[in-house]
Every structure is written in C-alpha cells, then in structure tokens.
C-alpha cells in the first residue's frame, strides 16, 4: 500500500513528545485521518490525565483510552508467572508483557473504526518495534504498518520540539528530559541519562516507585499470598481481583524497597542496553509462586518447568506471544499450575523478599521422611543399593579405564 492509499491510521499514543509529533507528521506526509489510541495498563492516572484533549489538540480526529488493567494482569502476567519466566536471570519482563495486549487492542480499534493502517512510535533501535509489529503481523497482516522513526529525518528531542513549535502545537516536553521511562501495573523501567554509562551508579532520582532500601523501615513486614491452581486469589486473607492484588502487593513491597534491579541486557536487535527496573509486587509474587512450586512439584517436574521458563522468557521478550510456540509453552506450564495451591508468607525487609512460611494441600514434603530424628518410614540401608545403581555407569567407566591403562 502506498502513502496515497492510507486514509485512516490508528496510532499507539502515549501523549509524550514522540507521539505528539507523529500525529501532525502523519497528516502532512500521508494526508490521512489519525485516530489516537491509548491503553490503560495501570501506568497511573497522572499519565492518562488530559490525554484525550492533548491528542485532539495535536490533530487527532478521535482519542480512545481503553482500560486493559484487569485483562493485562489476568491474561498476560499471571500466565507468564506460571512458566517461571525471568529474562537473563533478572528481568521480570514488565515492558514485554504489556506489549501484546496493547497491540491487540490497537488492532481491534482499527477494525472498529475502519482504519487501513497502524502506527507506533517505537525507535529502530529497540525491542518494542518487533513486539508491536509481530502482533500486527499475526492479527492484522492486511493493515499497513507505519513506523515514523524509520522514515522521518528527525533524530533528537530538539528536532521534535522544533517541529511542534513550528506548527504551534503545545507540549509539556522539554529538551532537558533525562530518563526514558515506561510504566504499567507490573513495573516501571528507567533508561537514559547517567544509566547509559554502565560504570555510573544510579542516582536517587532514577528510582520513582520504591523506597531506597537504606531508608526502608527497620521493622520487617510479613505478607501472606494465597494461590489456587496457579492463580493468586488473596493477599493477607483478603480476596482481590488480579489487578487489585498486584496494586496491594506493590504498595506493601515498595515501602520496603523491594524489587529494584540494575542490569545490562541483550536487546533483540543485537545491541546491549543498561536499564533499571522496579517491580515490587511482582518480585514478591514471583518469589511466592516459585516457593510454592518447590513444595508441590517433584524433581523431574520442576526441572521441566524451569526449562519452560527459560524458553518462555525469550518468547515473551522477543514479542512472540501470538505464536503456536507461545501457546504450547503456556499449555505445558498450565499442567503444573494445577498443583500450585496453598499459602506462602513472605518477609519484606530492606529491599529483600524472603519466603519464610509455606503450606499446601498438594505438598510432597513429609516431615516423617525428611526428619533428622528417628523415624519408622525410611530405612537408610536402602540408600546403598540406590547409590550403587545410580553410579553404575561411572563405576563401569572407571573399571574399563583401569583395564586399558
């Protein structure tokens, strides 16, 4: 499809500098109608306040703000937790998990308003362009995709500010923005500024969601999480929706400085990037879930679930949610999740989330067998035969080596 054939575009709109400039740029370069789309995934009211009016002032014909908070946590975050996915050992995939539901809702709006194109403000250096366009390809391959950062000749914040000023389009952005941030109910990410130097320790102004662990309370706090078949159902005995349970955990954990990480990660496009992430409630939730798994899954099952988690971390990070591989991995994890029922108590203290109590009706732990005291259920003499058979191949190899040396 050529530019002349694009009549109506649905733009993933945040109200930031980039997407504010994209609206007039689309109208000038594609001579098309622009419909702004914003997803509420729990980033906070302050980011959504005035967004509708701002989009219209920038030249959009409409602005749709879609509430996706509950669906985001229930249908994307919770299933991911059951896989145990953690990217490169530390990153809890906060930005990655939000992209498929946002892009899916954008496609749905495009169908509703009769658009023939989709647009996003992702740069050509990042992962999000792949995540958005991977979803577009899976759900709407017939729609044209426009990525202005790969087309226009603007290369800096100063360029974008000048572009808007020339057109008398108001913006609250300035050339002095230090950090690039992305927030949702699960986490907030921070990039840019001093973080571009991996030798530079993050300053206090980087962190916005959690208390500095050094300033956190001197008294520990305990929180109980209750699960039923892999789903969090209650916090401290109170039944809450998926989203509200995370809101509660975020508040509790953030007050104790829990959930901060500072990492250098491998982007999908090949470069490394340094980022700081805050995932307070998610850190507690993941710790609790994994602790309950250790109680109810046997060694072989847990080993396989761990392999699912490693693979799924890349599937999610790389934007492959709407693929058969993703669905296969989720289905496999769901089998194990059927057993994850019980209660976990996590102690929050000075940036740490430590599991201190656990119980489950499906527990495989038996004090009768595990005790260091006297018992009537385990004959320790039987271990000799087990070890002899378990190490038989090593014994044979050693004997063979002795004969040939």
ABEGO torsion letter per residue (X at the ends): XBAAABABBBBBBAGBAAAAAAAAAAAAAAGBBBBBBBBBAGAEAAAABGAAAAAAAAGBABBBBBBAAAAAAAAAAAAAAAAGBBBGGABAGAAAAAAAAAAAAAAAAAAAAGBABBBBABBAABAAAAAAAAAAAAABAABBBBBAAAABABABAAAAAAAAAAAGBBBABBAABABBBBBBAABBBBBEEAAABAABBBBAAABAABBBAAABBABBBBBBBBBBGGBBABBGGBBBBAAAAAAAAAAAAAAAGBGBBBBBBBBAAGBBBBBBBBBAAAAAAAAAAAAAAAAABBAAAAAAAAAAAAAAAAAAAAGAABBAAAAAAAAAAAAAAAABBEBBBBBBBGGBBBBABBBBAABABBAAAABABBBAABBAAAAAAAAAAAAAAAAAAAAAAAAAX
